[in-house]
Amino acid sequence: MFILLIILYVILFIILFTLFLLSLKYKYKFKYSYEEKLDYKFSVSTFFFSFVYQKEGQKEITYFKILSFQKEIKKDSAEKEIEEKVTEKIKKAKETKKKKDKKKRSGFPIKLIKVENIKHLIKLFTDLLKMIIPKNLKLYFLIGLEEPHLNGWLLGYYYSLKGIYPKMPIKIDINWEKEILQSEGKLIGYIVPIQLIFRSLIFIFSLKTIKILWQVFKYYRKY
């Protein structure tokens, strides 16, 4: 009885701790620079935890940090080889499944493509997008095209858009002397996982979604 009670407490703690992690506000940040090669850094962090993936040239670094403890995640050659084999097997399994599904299926229930169903999906994607859209976005480009008149057209289009959208987070400079492409930028946003999960569950268990899934199930059960 005592052991069972301990197990229940452990399960309860895991559930509560998971809910706590999901309810935190996570900051995501992506920075890049391009000049003949692409370097970038992606990070997700909250007040006590951060995960970072960084690429500089051929060097890739992945690490996580919990408070003051930092640990780099390294992959040896054996792990990479196993990962490649697993990825290849998954790819082959998916291709085989697709071929089998093509034989089993006979088209798609076109009658489900209705305006209200499309609006139902668009509403979900719009709500999710609002939750993850970056709060800060800045892009910079230094461009020099082969033909000078192409630079002029590009600059004209840019300032036309700038007139329509003065706060456009994109800046373009033109190099009139040589052909070149350089760029750098960053985006910063916030995600609360439990909000995404809750909104997705509302969609999945809505009467409209259940009705659509039931119709799809009945259609494919015939074949």
C-alpha positions in Angstrom: 0.0 0.0 0.0 2.8 2.4 0.9 4.7 1.6 -2.4 1.5 2.2 -4.3 1.0 5.6 -2.6 4.6 6.6 -3.5 4.0 5.6 -7.1 0.8 7.7 -7.2 2.6 10.7 -5.7 5.4 10.3 -8.3 2.9 10.2 -11.1 1.1 13.2 -9.7 4.3 15.1 -9.4 5.3 14.3 -13.0 1.9 15.4 -14.3 2.0 18.7 -12.3 5.6 19.4 -13.3 4.8 18.7 -17.0 1.8 21.1 -16.8 4.1 23.6 -15.2 6.6 23.4 -18.0 3.9 23.6 -20.7 2.4 26.7 -19.1 5.7 28.6 -19.1 6.3 31.4 -21.6 9.2 30.4 -23.9 11.2 32.9 -25.9 12.4 31.8 -29.3 15.1 33.6 -31.2 16.6 33.1 -34.7 19.6 35.1 -36.0 21.4 34.6 -39.3 24.0 36.1 -41.5 24.8 35.3 -45.1 27.9 36.2 -47.1 28.8 33.3 -49.4 27.8 31.0 -46.6 24.9 30.8 -44.2 25.5 31.0 -40.4 22.7 31.0 -38.0 21.7 30.5 -34.4 18.4 29.3 -33.0 17.5 29.3 -29.3 14.5 28.6 -27.1 14.6 29.8 -23.5 12.6 30.5 -20.4 13.7 31.9 -17.0 15.7 28.8 -15.9 16.2 26.8 -19.2 17.6 27.4 -22.6 18.3 25.3 -25.7 20.6 26.5 -28.4 21.5 25.2 -31.9 24.3 27.2 -33.7 25.9 26.7 -37.1 29.1 28.6 -38.1 30.6 27.4 -41.4 31.0 23.6 -41.1 30.8 23.7 -37.3 27.5 22.8 -35.6 27.0 23.3 -31.8 24.0 22.1 -29.8 23.7 22.7 -26.1 21.2 23.2 -23.3 21.5 25.3 -20.1 19.7 24.8 -16.8 20.4 27.7 -14.5 24.2 27.8 -14.4 24.7 24.2 -15.6 25.5 24.0 -19.3 25.9 20.8 -21.3 26.9 20.4 -25.0 25.1 17.7 -27.0 27.6 15.8 -29.1 27.1 13.1 -31.6 29.9 10.7 -32.3 30.4 9.0 -35.7 28.6 5.8 -34.6 25.5 7.7 -33.4 25.4 9.6 -36.7 25.7 6.4 -38.7 22.8 4.8 -36.7 20.7 8.0 -37.1 21.3 7.9 -40.9 20.3 4.2 -41.0 17.1 4.8 -38.9 16.2 7.8 -41.1 16.7 5.8 -44.2 14.5 2.9 -42.8 11.7 5.4 -41.9 11.9 6.9 -45.3 11.5 3.5 -47.0 8.7 2.5 -44.6 6.8 5.8 -45.5 7.3 5.1 -49.2 6.0 1.5 -48.8 3.0 2.8 -46.8 2.2 5.4 -49.5 2.2 2.7 -52.2 -0.1 0.5 -50.1 -2.4 3.5 -49.3 -2.7 4.3 -53.0 -3.9 0.8 -53.7 -6.4 0.9 -50.8 -7.8 4.3 -51.4 -10.0 5.3 -54.2 -9.8 9.1 -54.4 -10.9 11.5 -51.7 -14.4 12.4 -50.4 -14.8 15.6 -52.4 -18.1 16.3 -50.6 -16.1 17.2 -47.5 -14.4 20.2 -49.3 -17.0 22.7 -48.3 -16.7 26.4 -47.5 -17.6 25.9 -43.8 -15.0 23.1 -43.4 -12.3 25.2 -45.1 -13.2 28.1 -42.8 -13.0 25.8 -39.8 -9.4 24.9 -40.7 -8.4 28.4 -41.6 -9.7 29.6 -38.2 -7.4 27.0 -36.4 -4.3 28.0 -38.4 -5.0 31.7 -37.9 -5.4 31.3 -34.1 -2.2 29.2 -33.9 -0.3 31.7 -36.1 -1.3 34.5 -33.8 0.1 32.6 -30.9 3.5 32.0 -32.5 4.0 34.9 -34.8 7.3 36.8 -34.1 7.0 40.0 -32.1 10.3 41.4 -33.5 11.5 40.9 -37.0 14.4 42.7 -38.8 15.9 41.8 -42.1 18.8 43.5 -43.9 20.0 42.9 -47.5 22.9 44.3 -49.4 22.3 43.5 -53.1 24.2 44.1 -56.3 22.8 42.7 -59.5 24.7 42.1 -62.7 22.7 44.7 -64.7 22.4 48.2 -63.1 18.8 48.7 -64.4 17.8 45.6 -62.4 19.1 47.3 -59.3 17.0 50.3 -60.2 13.9 48.2 -60.6 14.5 46.4 -57.3 15.0 49.7 -55.5 11.9 51.1 -57.0 9.8 48.2 -55.9 11.3 48.4 -52.4 10.4 52.1 -51.9 7.0 51.5 -53.4 6.3 48.8 -50.7 7.9 51.1 -48.1 5.4 53.8 -49.0 2.5 51.4 -48.5 4.0 49.9 -45.3 6.4 52.4 -43.7 7.1 50.1 -40.7 8.2 47.2 -43.0 10.9 45.3 -41.1 13.1 45.0 -44.2 15.9 47.2 -45.3 17.6 47.0 -48.6 20.8 48.7 -49.8 22.2 48.5 -53.3 25.8 48.0 -54.3 26.1 49.6 -57.8 29.7 48.5 -58.3 29.7 44.8 -58.1 27.4 41.7 -58.0 26.9 40.8 -54.4 24.4 39.3 -52.0 24.7 39.8 -48.2 22.1 39.5 -45.6 21.5 39.4 -41.9 18.4 39.3 -39.8 16.7 38.2 -36.6 13.3 37.3 -35.3 12.1 37.0 -31.8 8.8 35.6 -30.5 7.1 33.9 -27.6 5.3 30.6 -27.3 3.2 29.2 -24.4 2.8 25.5 -25.3 -0.3 24.9 -23.2 -2.1 27.6 -25.3 -1.3 25.8 -28.5 -2.3 22.4 -27.1 -5.6 23.8 -25.6 -6.5 25.5 -28.9 -5.7 22.3 -30.9 -7.8 20.2 -28.5 -10.8 22.6 -28.9 -10.5 22.1 -32.7 -10.1 18.3 -32.5 -13.1 17.7 -30.1 -15.4 20.3 -31.8 -18.6 18.9 -33.2 -17.6 20.0 -36.7 -14.3 18.2 -36.6 -15.8 15.0 -35.2 -18.4 15.1 -37.9 -15.8 15.5 -40.6 -13.6 12.7 -39.2 -16.6 10.4 -38.9 -17.4 11.0 -42.6 -13.8 10.3 -43.6 -13.8 7.1 -41.5 -17.0 5.9 -43.1 -15.6 6.7 -46.6 -12.3 4.8 -46.2 -14.0 1.9 -44.4 -15.7 1.0 -47.7 -12.3 0.3 -49.4 
